[in-house]
Amino acid sequence: MWNGKRPILFGGDYNPDQWDDATIDEDMKLFEQAGINLLVLPVFAWAKLEPEEGKYDFEWLDNILNKIWEHGIHVFLATPTSAQPSWLSKKYSDVLPVDIAGRRRTHGMRVFFCVNSINYRSRARAIAEALAERYRDFPGLAGWHVANEYGTYCYCENCRKKFITWLKARYGSIEELNSRWHTSFWGRQIYDFDDVTLPTELNDDYRFCPAVQLDYMRFVTDSTIECYLNEAQVLKAATPHLPVFTNISGFIKKLNQFEMTPHMDFVGWDNYPAPGDDAAFPAFKHEIMRAARDGAPFLVAEQSPNQQNWQPYNKIKRPGEIRRIAYQGLAHGADSSLFFQMRQSVAGQEKFHGAFIAHSGFQTRIFREGCALGQEFKKLGSSFTGGRIRARAAIVFDWENWWALELTSGPTQDMDYLKQVFRYYKAFYTENIPVDIIKTTTKLDNYDLVVMPLLYMMKPGFDEKIREFVKKGGTAAATYMSGRADENDRCVFGAYPGPLKDVFGVWVEETDALYPEETIEIIMTGKEGDCSERQHTGKFLCDLFHAQTAEVLAVYGKSFAGEKEQECFYTGMPALTVNKYGEGHAYYLGCEPDESFMRQWILKLCEETGVKRLFAFEGKLELTCRENENGQYVFVINHGNSKGRVWLNEEGESPVYYSLLQDKEVKGVFTISPGEVSVLFRGRD
């Protein structure tokens, strides 16, 4: 599978340890019918593979793998270490995690182990070695899938001791630790490293000392990386030519994936949008995953072929919905469309989670849609896999900034960094303007426009990177809650936005938190800041800031609680400014604006910097373009209830594209029906 260009990986999680031989035989025929080319197994089968310590039973897995390969289907072979057997939990008590309330958890839950447990790591490494030895030469082996959805936090004594070792390595001395944690506040000085306690409910550090909690989250990420590598290194040594990775939970906040994913051969994540999510939100998460390895293609490791079972309201997928979800992942950089699960479980927590083959069998709408999708993927083959997306605009996203911003006490309980950044991403998405999500470590040479929403934590060196970017002609945009603290959550002195206040030409004096029902007018002051409409609405937070060298483009107007006007002493103060710095420009936005303002402002920034839409379009369309050595692949997804149109003309030219799914040439104005998907190819000249 990895010789030359790979096809779109299509299939997903299969748990054959639940089924008898007759069912497995039937599944193989159905998978072949559906065009499945990859299965992931045996993710949760540790108890069956190692019923007693050191005694392995692989014969049942041999039998299943041989059947899979007889049907020409490859496998990602998974280490089953996310669900340890009961004998391991019983024999080695350090395996079971201690929760934030100080309770040692009991056996039974998946991913319920301490990543720092020596005994867990020992037995996990042993079964990884046994799997590698037995299956390293299996012809259908396409790669290794380590464990499943890491993310358990443990607060046991062993973790405390390892945390102390981690702190010593990071800070070197007790004096430096006291300085970084600013323990002089509330008389929290630490006299000896052994005095360090964990941020738990037992001492309320998890609520009242964000610097400690921030470092513990870093420590858990580093510990999880060690735990992953404990198995991954074994597998890589046995099969250096095959990829090794683990799948990232859709609840991505717990672990810093920008730190974890460089240790994997590719990023794989689990895409489970809620039924009511805007289509832009999973697109945004795809972009974060693409950012994790600097724009490289990634894998969608899981998504549901029908309803989920763990959300408040688990609606079934509407006709054509799974096709649009699958193509959305491909459109944003995925080289796979993998699902959980292939056959619906008989019992247990996920028995009502959707599957390709339901309890009622295979004569279902979902199976038919899956078969149709498989045939389309066969048709597309390896055409666009490996292709990248090119963008001249970027949005900065930082995991530790996410943590720190939401750990801080104030200014509002409604702080949600992911959703805040999403608002800025959606403005690009809605206009089909290519945009990258980037890390603070990403080079900025390829960008004309960089937007930095709520960049609360200013990491060392990043201010200089932005300074040089703007000085050389780039355009940067910062917002409320920017440049407030360093990497240990110590506030800057002087004025916000800290070391960048001269670049933006402003200084922030105060920040007002608005109640959910409160709004404030944003009034444009001149044509330079004209966003089509003269008046807009702001909410959430209001920075009260002063323009020094910056030009004021908008000011705060009247304030309202619901529809009732209320007194506002900062009416007339700046809400949006622009500062000329070197050859470039730096914008500062003081509050969260309405969608209309956001869209018009982003469009204006793009116009000024020469950043363009992919194409002119009409309708509720999602457009992306992936490029590889063959040429350009334009994905067109119609999320609306009416026909959409795309103008494929470029500066007076009308290039010819080929619709890979519809088998026809298209040029000029391309029309797409409601709910439909197209992939348009244009070869290199």
matplotlib code that plots the C-alpha trace (Angstrom):
import matplotlib.pyplot as plt

x = [0.0, 2.9, 4.7, 4.2, 1.0, -1.5, -5.2, -7.8, -7.9, -11.5, -12.8, -12.3, -12.5, -13.5, -13.9, -14.0, -13.4, -17.1, -18.2, -18.4, -16.7, -19.9, -20.4, -16.8, -17.1, -20.2, -18.5, -15.6, -17.9, -19.7, -16.5, -15.3, -18.7, -18.4, -14.8, -13.3, -9.5, -8.4, -9.5, -8.2, -8.0, -7.8, -8.0, -9.7, -8.7, -5.8, -7.8, -8.3, -4.8, -3.1, -5.5, -2.7, 0.5, 3.0, 0.7, -0.5, -3.2, -2.8, -4.4, -7.8, -6.3, -4.2, -7.4, -9.1, -6.2, -5.8, -9.5, -9.1, -6.1, -7.8, -10.2, -7.4, -8.0, -5.1, -4.9, -3.6, -2.7, -3.5, -1.8, -4.7, -3.3, -6.1, -8.1, -5.9, -7.1, -8.4, -5.4, -3.1, -5.2, -5.6, -2.0, -0.4, -2.4, -0.2, -1.8, -5.1, -5.3, -6.1, -8.6, -8.6, -10.6, -7.9, -9.8, -8.1, -10.4, -11.5, -11.0, -13.4, -13.2, -11.1, -8.1, -8.2, -4.6, -1.7, 0.6, 3.5, 2.8, 6.0, 4.0, 1.6, 4.4, 6.2, 3.3, 2.2, 5.7, 5.7, 2.5, 3.8, 6.9, 4.9, 2.7, 5.6, 7.5, 4.5, 3.1, 6.0, 6.0, 2.2, 1.6, -1.5, 0.1, -0.2, 0.9, 0.6, -2.0, -0.9, -3.5, -6.5, -7.5, -4.9, -6.0, -6.4, -5.0, -3.7, -2.8, -1.1, 2.0, 4.1, 2.9, 3.8, 7.3, 7.7, 6.3, 9.0, 11.7, 10.1, 10.1, 13.8, 14.7, 12.7, 13.6, 16.9, 16.5, 13.8, 14.5, 13.6, 10.5, 9.3, 9.9, 8.1, 5.1, 5.2, 4.7, 5.2, 1.5, -0.6, 2.6, 3.0, 6.8, 8.2, 11.3, 12.0, 11.0, 9.4, 6.9, 5.3, 1.7, -0.4, -3.2, -6.2, -9.4, -7.5, -5.8, -7.8, -4.6, -6.5, -8.7, -6.4, -2.9, -3.1, 0.7, 0.9, -2.0, -0.5, 2.8, 0.9, -0.8, 2.5, 3.8, 0.9, 1.5, 5.2, 4.3, 1.8, 4.4, 6.7, 3.9, 3.2, 6.9, 7.2, 5.2, 5.8, 9.6, 9.2, 7.0, 9.1, 12.2, 10.5, 9.1, 10.9, 9.2, 5.7, 4.0, 3.2, 0.6, -2.2, -5.6, -6.5, -9.8, -12.2, -12.1, -8.6, -7.9, -6.4, -3.1, -1.0, -1.2, 1.3, 3.8, 2.6, 2.2, 5.9, 6.5, 4.1, 4.4, 1.2, -1.7, -4.9, -7.9, -11.5, -14.1, -17.4, -19.3, -22.4, -25.7, -26.2, -22.7, -22.1, -20.3, -17.4, -16.6, -15.4, -13.6, -11.8, -10.8, -9.5, -7.3, -5.9, -4.9, -3.3, -1.4, 0.0, 2.6, 2.9, 0.4, 1.1, -1.8, -3.4, -5.9, -9.4, -9.1, -12.7, -16.1, -19.5, -21.3, -24.6, -25.7, -23.3, -24.4, -22.8, -24.1, -27.2, -29.3, -28.0, -29.6, -29.2, -27.3, -29.5, -29.3, -26.0, -24.7, -21.9, -20.7, -20.4, -18.6, -16.2, -15.4, -15.0, -12.1, -10.5, -11.0, -9.1, -6.1, -7.1, -5.9, -8.4, -12.0, -12.1, -15.1, -16.1, -17.5, -17.8, -20.3, -22.6, -21.9, -24.3, -24.1, -22.1, -21.7, -21.6, -24.2, -26.3, -23.4, -23.9, -22.1, -21.7, -23.5, -26.3, -28.1, -30.7, -28.1, -26.7, -29.9, -29.9, -29.7, -26.4, -24.7, -25.9, -24.5, -21.2, -21.0, -21.5, -18.8, -16.4, -17.0, -16.3, -13.1, -12.0, -12.7, -10.6, -7.8, -4.6, -5.2, -5.0, -3.5, -0.4, -1.7, -1.3, -3.3, -1.7, -2.7, -1.4, -3.4, -3.0, -4.6, -2.4, -3.6, -1.6, -2.4, -0.7, -2.4, -5.7, -4.9, -3.7, -6.5, -9.2, -7.3, -7.1, -9.6, -11.5, -12.4, -15.4, -16.6, -17.6, -14.1, -13.9, -10.7, -11.6, -14.9, -13.4, -10.7, -13.4, -15.3, -12.2, -11.8, -15.4, -15.1, -12.5, -14.4, -17.7, -15.9, -13.9, -10.6, -7.8, -6.3, -3.8, -4.0, -0.4, 1.6, 3.7, 6.8, 5.6, 7.7, 5.7, 7.6, 4.7, 2.0, 0.7, -1.9, -1.6, -4.5, -3.9, -7.1, -6.9, -3.1, -3.0, 0.3, 3.3, 6.0, 9.6, 10.6, 7.2, 6.9, 10.1, 8.7, 5.6, 7.6, 9.8, 6.8, 5.0, 8.2, 8.8, 5.4, 3.1, -0.3, -1.0, -4.3, -4.5, -7.6, -8.8, -7.0, -3.7, -0.2, -1.2, 1.1, 4.3, 4.7, 4.2, 1.1, 2.9, 1.3, 3.4, 4.1, 3.8, 0.7, -1.0, -0.4, 2.9, 6.0, 3.9, 2.3, 4.6, 3.9, 0.1, 0.5, -1.9, -2.0, -4.8, -5.8, -8.7, -10.9, -14.6, -16.6, -20.1, -22.9, -24.4, -27.3, -25.1, -24.0, -22.1, -22.2, -19.1, -19.2, -16.9, -15.2, -14.0, -13.8, -10.5, -12.2, -15.5, -17.0, -19.9, -22.2, -21.5, -22.7, -22.1, -22.5, -19.9, -20.1, -18.2, -15.2, -14.3, -10.7, -10.5, -7.4, -5.7, -4.3, -0.8, 0.6, -2.4, -5.2, -8.7, -11.0, -14.0, -15.1, -17.5, -21.0, -24.0, -24.3, -27.4, -28.7, -31.1, -32.9, -32.5, -29.8, -27.5, -24.9, -21.4, -18.5, -16.2, -18.4, -16.2, -13.1, -11.3, -12.7, -10.6, -7.3, -4.5, -0.9, 1.7, 4.9, 7.8, 6.4, 3.4, 0.2, -1.0, -4.7, -6.0, -9.7, -11.0, -14.1, -15.9, -17.8, -21.0, -20.6, -21.3, -18.5, -16.1, -16.8, -16.5, -13.3, -11.6, -12.6, -11.1, -7.8, -7.7, -8.3, -5.5, -3.0, -3.9, -5.3, -8.1, -11.0, -10.4, -13.2, -16.3, -19.3, -22.9, -24.7, -23.8, -20.6, -17.4, -14.4, -10.9, -7.9, -5.3, -2.2, 0.3, 2.6, -0.4, -2.0, -4.9, -7.9, -10.8, -13.4, -16.9, -19.4, -22.9, -24.2, -27.3, -30.8, -30.4, -28.1, -24.7, -22.5, -18.7, -17.0, -13.9, -12.6, -9.2, -8.3, -10.1, -9.1, -11.5, -9.4, -10.8, -11.3, -12.3, -15.0, -13.6, -16.9, -19.1, -16.6, -17.0, -15.1, -16.3, -15.3, -16.8, -19.6, -19.9, -23.3, -23.7, -27.0, -28.1, -26.2, -23.8, -20.1, -17.6, -13.9, -12.6, -9.1, -6.8, -3.5, -0.3, 0.4]
y = [0.0, 2.4, 1.6, 4.6, 6.6, 5.3, 5.2, 7.0, 4.8, 3.6, 1.4, 1.7, 0.0, -3.7, -5.6, -9.2, -10.6, -10.1, -12.3, -15.9, -17.2, -17.2, -13.5, -12.7, -14.5, -12.5, -9.3, -10.0, -10.3, -7.2, -5.2, -6.3, -5.3, -1.8, -1.2, -1.3, -1.3, -0.9, -2.2, -1.2, -4.0, -5.3, -2.0, -3.3, -7.0, -7.1, -9.3, -11.9, -11.6, -12.0, -13.8, -14.3, -12.3, -13.4, -16.0, -14.9, -16.3, -15.1, -17.9, -16.3, -13.1, -15.1, -16.6, -13.2, -11.5, -14.2, -13.9, -10.1, -10.5, -13.2, -10.4, -8.0, -5.7, -4.1, -3.5, -1.0, -3.4, -1.8, -2.4, -3.1, -1.2, 1.3, -1.3, -3.3, -6.8, -7.1, -9.2, -6.3, -3.8, -6.3, -7.4, -4.0, -1.3, 1.5, 0.9, 2.4, 6.2, 8.5, 11.2, 14.9, 14.2, 11.8, 8.6, 5.5, 4.4, 0.8, -1.4, -1.4, 1.8, 2.2, 4.5, 4.2, 3.8, 5.9, 6.8, 6.9, 3.5, 1.4, -1.8, -0.6, 0.5, -2.8, -5.0, -2.6, -2.8, -6.5, -7.0, -4.5, -6.6, -9.8, -8.3, -6.9, -10.2, -12.2, -9.8, -7.8, -9.8, -10.0, -9.0, -7.0, -4.9, -1.2, 0.3, 0.4, 2.1, 2.6, 2.4, 4.7, 8.3, 9.1, 11.8, 10.4, 12.6, 10.9, 12.4, 9.5, 9.6, 8.2, 11.0, 13.5, 12.2, 12.2, 15.7, 16.9, 15.3, 17.1, 20.4, 20.0, 19.4, 22.4, 25.0, 23.7, 25.2, 25.8, 29.6, 29.5, 27.5, 30.0, 32.8, 31.1, 30.1, 33.5, 31.7, 35.0, 35.5, 34.1, 33.0, 29.8, 29.6, 26.2, 25.4, 22.0, 20.2, 17.5, 20.1, 20.2, 19.0, 18.2, 20.6, 18.6, 19.1, 18.2, 21.6, 23.5, 24.3, 23.2, 26.3, 28.8, 28.5, 28.4, 28.4, 25.0, 23.6, 24.8, 23.1, 19.9, 19.9, 20.2, 17.4, 15.1, 15.8, 14.9, 11.8, 10.7, 11.1, 8.8, 6.3, 6.4, 6.0, 3.1, 1.1, 3.1, 2.6, -1.1, -1.2, 1.2, -0.8, -4.0, -2.4, 0.8, 1.0, 1.2, 4.2, 4.3, 6.7, 7.0, 8.5, 11.9, 12.2, 14.8, 16.3, 17.7, 20.1, 17.7, 17.0, 19.4, 17.7, 20.1, 18.5, 14.9, 14.6, 15.2, 11.8, 10.1, 9.4, 11.2, 12.8, 10.8, 12.3, 11.3, 13.6, 13.6, 16.8, 17.4, 17.2, 21.0, 22.0, 24.6, 22.8, 25.2, 23.8, 20.4, 22.1, 24.2, 21.1, 19.5, 22.6, 22.3, 18.7, 19.8, 22.4, 19.8, 18.6, 21.9, 21.3, 17.7, 15.4, 13.7, 10.9, 11.0, 7.9, 7.8, 9.3, 7.9, 6.3, 7.1, 8.3, 8.6, 7.3, 9.7, 13.1, 14.6, 14.0, 11.4, 12.1, 9.7, 11.0, 12.4, 11.1, 12.2, 13.6, 11.0, 11.6, 15.3, 14.7, 12.3, 14.6, 17.6, 15.7, 15.0, 18.6, 19.9, 17.6, 14.1, 11.1, 8.8, 8.3, 5.8, 5.1, 3.8, 1.2, -1.4, -3.7, -2.5, -4.0, -6.4, -4.8, -2.4, 1.3, 1.7, -0.7, 2.1, 3.8, 3.7, 1.3, 0.3, -2.9, -2.3, -4.7, -5.1, -6.3, -4.8, -4.0, -0.5, 3.0, 3.6, 0.5, 1.5, 4.9, 3.4, 1.2, 4.1, 6.1, 3.2, 3.1, 6.8, 6.4, 3.6, 5.9, 8.7, 6.2, 8.0, 11.1, 13.7, 11.9, 13.6, 16.9, 20.1, 23.3, 26.6, 29.7, 33.3, 34.0, 32.3, 32.2, 31.6, 28.8, 27.8, 24.9, 26.3, 29.7, 27.7, 26.2, 29.4, 31.6, 29.2, 28.5, 32.2, 33.6, 36.2, 38.3, 36.1, 32.6, 32.3, 32.1, 29.4, 29.8, 27.2, 28.8, 32.3, 31.4, 29.6, 32.9, 34.3, 31.1, 31.1, 34.5, 33.0, 29.7, 31.5, 33.4, 30.4, 32.2, 29.6, 30.0, 28.0, 27.4, 27.9, 27.4, 30.1, 28.3, 28.4, 30.5, 33.4, 33.9, 32.4, 34.6, 38.1, 38.2, 36.7, 36.9, 36.2, 35.9, 36.2, 35.5, 35.9, 34.0, 35.7, 33.1, 34.0, 35.1, 35.3, 39.0, 39.5, 37.2, 39.3, 42.5, 41.4, 40.1, 43.5, 45.5, 43.7, 44.4, 41.9, 42.6, 41.4, 41.5, 41.1, 41.2, 41.6, 39.5, 39.6, 39.9, 39.6, 37.0, 35.0, 31.2, 30.8, 33.0, 35.9, 39.2, 41.7, 45.1, 48.4, 47.9, 45.3, 43.9, 43.7, 43.6, 44.3, 47.5, 49.6, 47.4, 47.9, 51.5, 51.1, 50.4, 48.7, 50.2, 48.0, 45.1, 45.1, 41.8, 42.0, 40.0, 37.6, 39.9, 43.0, 44.5, 47.6, 49.4, 49.5, 52.6, 53.1, 56.5, 56.8, 55.3, 53.6, 51.4, 51.2, 47.7, 48.5, 49.2, 52.1, 50.4, 47.0, 45.2, 43.9, 41.7, 39.4, 41.6, 45.2, 46.3, 50.0, 51.0, 54.1, 54.9, 56.2, 56.0, 54.0, 55.4, 54.9, 53.1, 52.4, 53.5, 52.1, 53.5, 53.0, 50.1, 48.0, 45.3, 43.5, 46.3, 48.8, 51.4, 51.7, 54.1, 53.5, 55.6, 54.4, 55.4, 57.1, 55.1, 53.1, 49.7, 49.1, 50.6, 50.2, 51.2, 51.6, 49.9, 49.6, 48.5, 46.7, 47.3, 46.1, 46.1, 45.9, 44.8, 45.6, 43.4, 40.4, 41.8, 40.4, 38.1, 40.8, 43.0, 40.0, 38.9, 42.4, 43.2, 40.0, 40.7, 44.1, 42.8, 40.2, 42.9, 45.1, 42.2, 40.6, 37.5, 36.2, 33.7, 30.5, 31.5, 33.7, 31.6, 31.7, 29.5, 27.8, 26.2, 24.9, 25.2, 24.0, 23.2, 20.5, 20.4, 17.6, 16.8, 16.0, 19.4, 21.0, 19.3, 21.6, 20.2, 21.7, 20.7, 22.2, 22.4, 24.3, 23.5, 25.3, 25.1, 26.7, 28.2, 28.5, 30.9, 29.0, 31.9, 33.3, 36.9, 36.7, 33.1, 30.1, 27.0, 23.6, 21.3, 17.7, 16.6, 13.3, 12.0, 13.1, 12.2, 15.4, 18.5, 21.7, 25.4, 28.8, 28.6, 25.3, 24.4, 22.0, 20.6, 20.8, 18.4, 17.4, 17.0, 17.4, 17.1, 19.2, 18.4, 20.8, 19.4, 21.3, 23.3]
z = [0.0, 0.6, -2.6, -4.8, -4.3, -1.9, -2.5, -0.3, 2.8, 3.3, 6.1, 9.8, 13.2, 13.2, 16.4, 15.3, 18.7, 19.3, 16.3, 15.3, 12.1, 10.1, 10.9, 10.0, 6.7, 5.8, 6.8, 4.5, 1.5, 2.5, 3.0, -0.5, -1.9, -0.3, -1.6, 1.9, 1.6, 5.2, 8.6, 12.1, 14.7, 17.4, 19.3, 22.5, 22.5, 25.1, 27.4, 24.7, 23.3, 26.7, 29.1, 31.6, 32.1, 29.5, 27.9, 24.5, 22.3, 18.7, 16.8, 16.6, 15.3, 12.8, 11.5, 11.1, 9.5, 7.0, 6.0, 5.7, 3.4, 1.3, 0.4, -0.5, 2.5, 4.4, 8.1, 10.6, 13.3, 16.7, 20.0, 22.3, 25.2, 25.7, 27.5, 29.9, 31.1, 34.6, 35.8, 35.1, 37.1, 39.9, 40.1, 39.8, 41.6, 40.2, 36.8, 37.8, 37.8, 40.6, 39.7, 40.5, 43.7, 45.0, 44.3, 42.9, 40.1, 39.6, 36.6, 33.7, 31.7, 28.5, 28.5, 32.3, 33.2, 34.5, 31.6, 34.2, 35.6, 35.3, 35.3, 32.7, 30.4, 30.9, 29.9, 27.1, 25.6, 26.0, 24.0, 21.4, 21.0, 20.7, 18.0, 16.1, 16.2, 15.0, 12.3, 11.0, 7.8, 7.4, 3.8, 4.5, 7.2, 6.2, 9.5, 13.3, 15.4, 19.0, 21.7, 21.3, 22.2, 24.9, 27.4, 30.9, 33.7, 36.8, 40.1, 41.9, 44.1, 41.3, 39.0, 41.7, 42.0, 38.2, 38.1, 40.5, 38.3, 35.3, 37.2, 38.2, 34.6, 33.4, 36.0, 37.6, 41.0, 43.6, 43.3, 39.6, 40.2, 42.9, 40.4, 37.5, 39.6, 41.4, 44.8, 46.8, 46.1, 49.0, 50.7, 48.6, 48.6, 48.1, 50.2, 48.8, 45.6, 47.7, 48.9, 45.5, 45.4, 42.5, 41.2, 42.6, 44.5, 47.6, 47.7, 45.1, 43.1, 40.0, 40.5, 42.2, 40.9, 37.1, 36.7, 38.5, 36.5, 33.3, 34.0, 35.0, 31.7, 30.0, 32.1, 31.3, 27.6, 27.9, 30.0, 27.3, 24.6, 26.6, 27.0, 23.2, 22.3, 24.7, 22.2, 19.0, 19.1, 19.3, 16.3, 14.3, 15.0, 13.7, 10.6, 9.8, 6.4, 7.9, 9.5, 13.2, 14.8, 17.3, 16.9, 18.5, 20.3, 18.9, 22.4, 21.6, 24.5, 27.1, 25.3, 23.3, 20.0, 18.5, 20.8, 20.4, 16.6, 15.6, 17.2, 14.7, 11.0, 10.4, 12.3, 12.7, 14.4, 15.3, 13.6, 15.4, 14.7, 16.7, 14.7, 15.1, 14.3, 11.5, 8.7, 9.2, 12.7, 11.6, 8.8, 11.4, 13.3, 10.2, 9.6, 13.2, 12.4, 9.2, 11.1, 13.5, 11.0, 9.2, 6.4, 5.7, 4.8, 7.7, 8.4, 9.5, 11.8, 12.9, 12.1, 12.5, 9.5, 11.2, 14.7, 17.6, 21.0, 23.5, 22.6, 24.3, 21.1, 18.7, 15.4, 12.5, 9.5, 6.8, 3.2, 1.7, 4.9, 5.5, 1.9, 2.5, 5.9, 4.2, 1.3, 3.7, 5.4, 2.0, 0.9, 3.9, 3.6, 4.7, 2.7, 4.4, 5.3, 8.2, 10.3, 13.7, 13.5, 10.7, 12.4, 15.2, 18.7, 20.3, 23.8, 25.9, 25.9, 22.1, 21.1, 19.6, 17.9, 14.2, 11.9, 8.3, 9.1, 11.5, 13.9, 11.2, 8.7, 5.5, 3.6, 4.9, 3.5, 5.4, 3.9, 0.4, 0.9, 2.1, -1.0, -3.2, -1.4, -1.8, -5.5, -5.8, -3.9, -6.2, -9.1, -7.6, -6.7, -5.7, -7.8, -5.1, -2.1, -0.8, -2.1, -0.1, 0.3, -0.4, 1.5, 1.9, 5.0, 8.4, 11.8, 14.9, 17.2, 20.3, 22.6, 25.7, 25.1, 25.0, 28.4, 30.0, 28.7, 30.1, 33.4, 34.3, 36.8, 34.9, 33.1, 32.1, 32.8, 29.1, 27.8, 25.1, 23.1, 20.5, 19.7, 19.7, 17.1, 15.1, 14.7, 12.8, 10.8, 9.8, 8.2, 5.8, 5.4, 4.4, 1.7, 0.6, 1.1, 1.7, 5.2, 7.2, 11.0, 12.1, 15.3, 17.0, 15.7, 12.0, 9.7, 8.3, 5.0, 2.9, 4.3, 3.6, 6.4, 9.9, 12.4, 16.1, 18.0, 21.8, 21.8, 25.6, 26.1, 24.4, 24.1, 23.9, 20.4, 18.9, 19.3, 17.3, 14.6, 14.3, 14.5, 11.5, 9.6, 9.8, 9.3, 6.0, 4.7, 6.2, 7.8, 11.3, 13.3, 17.0, 19.3, 22.9, 25.5, 23.5, 24.9, 28.5, 30.0, 29.5, 29.2, 33.0, 33.1, 34.7, 33.5, 31.6, 33.1, 31.3, 29.1, 27.0, 24.3, 26.0, 23.8, 20.7, 21.8, 19.6, 16.6, 17.0, 18.2, 21.1, 24.8, 26.7, 30.0, 31.1, 29.9, 30.5, 30.6, 29.2, 30.5, 27.9, 27.3, 26.9, 23.6, 22.5, 19.2, 17.0, 14.9, 11.9, 11.8, 8.2, 4.8, 5.5, 8.0, 6.2, 6.4, 4.1, 7.1, 9.4, 12.6, 14.1, 17.4, 19.8, 22.8, 25.2, 26.2, 25.5, 25.7, 26.7, 24.8, 23.6, 20.2, 20.3, 16.7, 15.4, 13.4, 14.8, 12.4, 14.7, 18.2, 20.8, 20.6, 22.9, 25.2, 25.7, 28.1, 25.8, 24.1, 26.9, 26.5, 29.5, 30.6, 29.1, 30.1, 27.3, 24.4, 21.9, 22.8, 20.0, 19.0, 15.9, 14.9, 12.3, 12.8, 10.0, 11.1, 8.8, 5.4, 6.9, 9.0, 12.4, 13.3, 16.8, 17.5, 20.9, 21.2, 19.7, 16.7, 15.0, 12.1, 9.6, 10.8, 11.0, 7.5, 6.1, 8.1, 7.0, 3.4, 3.7, 5.2, 2.3, -0.3, 1.1, 1.2, -2.1, -0.5, -2.8, -2.8, -4.7, -7.1, -7.2, -6.2, -5.4, -2.8, 0.4, -1.0, 0.5, -1.9, -1.3, -3.6, -3.0, -5.2, -6.0, -8.8, -11.1, -10.8, -8.9, -7.3, -6.5, -4.0, -4.3, -1.6, -1.6, 2.0, 0.9, -0.3, -3.7, -6.6, -6.3, -9.0, -9.2, -11.7, -12.9, -14.9, -14.0, -15.0, -18.3, -19.0, -18.9, -18.1, -18.6, -15.6, -15.5, -13.1, -11.7, -10.2, -13.1, -15.9, -17.9, -18.8, -17.2, -17.8, -17.2, -14.7, -12.9, -11.4, -8.5, -7.1, -3.5, -1.2, -4.0, -4.1, -7.0, -7.4, -10.4, -11.8, -13.7, -14.9, -14.9, -18.0]

ax = plt.figure().add_subplot(projection="3d")
ax.plot(x, y, z, "-o")
ax.set_aspect("equal")
plt.show()
